[in-house]
Amino acid sequence: MRYDYVIAGGGSAGCALAARLSEDPSKTVCLIEAGGEGRDMLIRAPAGIIGMLSGRPRINNWAFETVPQQGLGGRKGYQPRGKALGGSSAINAMLYVRGHHSDYDEWANLGCEGWSWDEVLPYFRRAEGNERGTDALHGGDGPLKVSNQRSPRPIARAFIEACAENQIRASDDFNGPEQEGAGYFQVTQFAGGARNG
């Protein structure tokens, strides 16, 4: 079988790209994902996040490790990464956080043309369907549905209050103009609580 486009990886970006490319009925698109459909209980139930802890079975998880880190006394850092349709969005409690704008600018300064924050922002905006609507930093019509958490946990509220008591500023949008601070993350969900990976 032949396809116009073959996308390796059914994570958030791969799924969004496949959806966009499929809008052209004259093109054929094949999306390949190494993991499963991502419908098992470890993904669907919020408590399934426990399954991503270091030392747990590697279900839906590539379970990568960093190289030994000097700042960790030579230990390796555990890096869970999703191995299911939805990619890491399937195992990260559906959190939606872009990279820090300074990282993109650093990549551009190191020679990665087209990767500065100002150059990638239009693509983030186009992909994002944020319930807050369209503004300078967010898209409102994209296929990746982004919303505020409906019922944050009391412990999260206590953590944010403790941060404020220790002069850590509040942030109501980690994808907004100020990406540092303490606050509630937005999530990739839409009406009815369904996931969108």
PLY file of the C-alpha trace (Angstrom):
ply
format ascii 1.0
element vertex 197
property float x
property float y
property float z
element edge 196
property int vertex1
property int vertex2
end_header
0.00 0.00 0.00
1.24 3.52 -0.78
0.54 6.74 1.10
1.20 10.39 0.40
2.26 10.91 4.00
3.54 8.49 6.64
3.74 9.87 10.17
5.81 7.93 12.69
4.45 8.47 16.19
0.86 8.96 17.29
1.58 11.50 20.01
-0.06 14.91 20.30
1.91 16.35 17.39
1.58 13.26 15.19
-2.18 13.05 15.71
-2.66 16.77 15.06
-0.49 16.58 11.94
-2.38 13.52 10.65
-5.69 15.29 11.22
-4.52 18.41 9.37
-3.10 16.47 6.42
-6.26 14.36 6.22
-8.33 17.48 5.61
-7.24 17.24 1.96
-9.39 14.40 0.53
-6.96 13.92 -2.35
-4.18 12.80 0.04
-3.72 9.55 1.93
-2.19 9.55 5.41
-0.80 6.67 7.47
-0.22 7.24 11.19
2.02 4.62 12.83
2.19 4.22 16.62
4.44 1.66 18.38
2.14 1.36 21.37
-1.50 0.42 21.64
-4.68 2.42 21.32
-4.30 3.92 24.78
-7.72 2.80 25.99
-6.72 0.62 28.94
-7.48 1.58 32.53
-3.94 2.77 33.32
-4.56 5.58 30.86
-8.28 6.20 31.27
-8.35 6.34 35.08
-6.58 9.31 36.73
-5.04 6.98 39.33
-3.25 5.24 36.45
-0.57 7.92 36.69
0.85 5.76 39.51
1.81 3.25 36.83
4.29 5.74 35.42
6.44 5.86 38.56
10.00 4.66 38.27
10.36 0.94 38.87
6.83 0.09 37.72
6.18 -2.20 34.75
6.70 -0.44 31.43
3.11 -0.51 30.26
2.33 2.34 27.83
5.70 3.82 28.76
9.09 3.88 27.03
10.59 4.61 30.49
13.65 6.47 29.24
16.51 7.57 31.49
18.88 10.47 31.11
22.62 10.06 31.05
24.18 10.36 34.54
23.62 13.89 35.84
26.28 15.79 37.75
23.60 17.70 39.67
22.08 14.39 40.79
25.31 12.98 42.16
25.86 10.86 39.05
22.38 9.33 39.11
20.21 9.05 36.03
16.90 10.89 35.76
13.77 8.90 35.00
11.89 10.19 31.96
8.52 8.50 31.39
7.36 8.86 27.78
4.09 7.60 26.39
3.99 4.46 24.29
0.36 4.57 23.16
-1.87 6.54 20.84
-1.67 10.03 22.29
2.02 9.64 23.15
3.13 11.28 26.36
-0.19 13.12 26.55
-1.71 9.70 27.31
0.38 9.30 30.47
0.90 12.84 31.75
-2.52 13.40 33.32
-3.49 15.25 30.11
-1.46 18.35 31.05
-0.80 20.90 28.31
2.41 22.87 28.73
4.54 24.14 25.86
8.28 24.47 26.13
9.66 27.65 27.66
10.00 30.46 25.10
13.67 30.97 26.00
14.44 27.35 25.01
13.17 27.95 21.48
15.18 31.17 21.22
18.28 29.32 22.41
17.77 26.67 19.73
17.59 29.41 17.11
20.72 31.07 18.51
22.52 27.72 18.22
21.69 27.58 14.51
18.30 25.86 14.33
16.74 28.16 11.76
12.99 28.51 12.03
12.86 27.43 15.69
12.82 30.75 17.55
9.82 31.40 19.77
8.38 33.95 17.37
8.71 31.45 14.51
7.09 28.46 16.26
4.33 30.39 18.04
2.07 30.58 14.95
2.14 26.77 14.74
1.24 26.39 18.41
-1.63 28.83 17.93
-2.89 27.04 14.83
-2.85 23.63 16.56
-4.53 24.86 19.75
-8.27 24.97 20.35
-8.14 26.75 23.71
-11.41 27.30 25.54
-10.06 30.73 26.56
-10.27 31.69 22.90
-7.85 33.24 20.47
-5.33 35.85 21.58
-1.69 36.73 20.87
-0.44 33.48 22.46
-3.36 31.06 22.01
-5.46 29.61 19.24
-9.14 28.93 19.62
-9.94 26.84 16.53
-7.24 24.16 16.35
-7.70 20.40 16.69
-5.87 20.09 20.05
-8.58 20.95 22.58
-7.16 22.77 25.62
-9.17 23.66 28.71
-8.84 24.68 32.33
-9.03 21.92 34.94
-12.64 21.47 36.03
-12.03 20.42 39.63
-8.46 20.89 40.85
-7.51 18.85 43.89
-7.39 20.53 47.32
-3.73 19.53 47.69
-2.91 21.47 44.52
-4.58 24.56 45.98
-2.61 24.12 49.21
0.63 23.80 47.22
-0.07 27.01 45.28
-0.86 28.85 48.53
2.38 27.56 50.09
4.30 28.80 47.06
2.73 32.26 47.42
3.77 32.33 51.09
7.33 31.70 49.89
7.34 34.49 47.29
6.81 32.20 44.29
4.50 34.12 42.03
1.20 32.73 40.83
0.65 31.84 37.19
-2.77 31.33 35.69
-1.35 30.32 32.30
1.92 28.41 31.87
1.55 28.92 28.12
1.05 32.66 28.54
3.46 35.59 28.68
4.98 34.51 32.03
5.73 30.80 32.05
7.22 30.50 35.52
5.41 30.33 38.83
2.86 28.13 40.58
-0.64 27.46 39.35
-2.99 25.00 37.72
-1.99 23.47 34.41
-4.34 23.49 31.47
-5.30 20.09 30.10
-6.04 18.53 26.71
-9.69 17.75 27.27
-12.97 18.88 25.83
-16.64 18.75 26.80
-17.51 15.49 28.50
-13.99 14.99 29.82
-12.75 13.02 26.83
-9.07 13.04 25.98
-7.67 14.58 22.87
-4.13 13.41 22.15
0 1
1 2
2 3
3 4
4 5
5 6
6 7
7 8
8 9
9 10
10 11
11 12
12 13
13 14
14 15
15 16
16 17
17 18
18 19
19 20
20 21
21 22
22 23
23 24
24 25
25 26
26 27
27 28
28 29
29 30
30 31
31 32
32 33
33 34
34 35
35 36
36 37
37 38
38 39
39 40
40 41
41 42
42 43
43 44
44 45
45 46
46 47
47 48
48 49
49 50
50 51
51 52
52 53
53 54
54 55
55 56
56 57
57 58
58 59
59 60
60 61
61 62
62 63
63 64
64 65
65 66
66 67
67 68
68 69
69 70
70 71
71 72
72 73
73 74
74 75
75 76
76 77
77 78
78 79
79 80
80 81
81 82
82 83
83 84
84 85
85 86
86 87
87 88
88 89
89 90
90 91
91 92
92 93
93 94
94 95
95 96
96 97
97 98
98 99
99 100
100 101
101 102
102 103
103 104
104 105
105 106
106 107
107 108
108 109
109 110
110 111
111 112
112 113
113 114
114 115
115 116
116 117
117 118
118 119
119 120
120 121
121 122
122 123
123 124
124 125
125 126
126 127
127 128
128 129
129 130
130 131
131 132
132 133
133 134
134 135
135 136
136 137
137 138
138 139
139 140
140 141
141 142
142 143
143 144
144 145
145 146
146 147
147 148
148 149
149 150
150 151
151 152
152 153
153 154
154 155
155 156
156 157
157 158
158 159
159 160
160 161
161 162
162 163
163 164
164 165
165 166
166 167
167 168
168 169
169 170
170 171
171 172
172 173
173 174
174 175
175 176
176 177
177 178
178 179
179 180
180 181
181 182
182 183
183 184
184 185
185 186
186 187
187 188
188 189
189 190
190 191
191 192
192 193
193 194
194 195
195 196
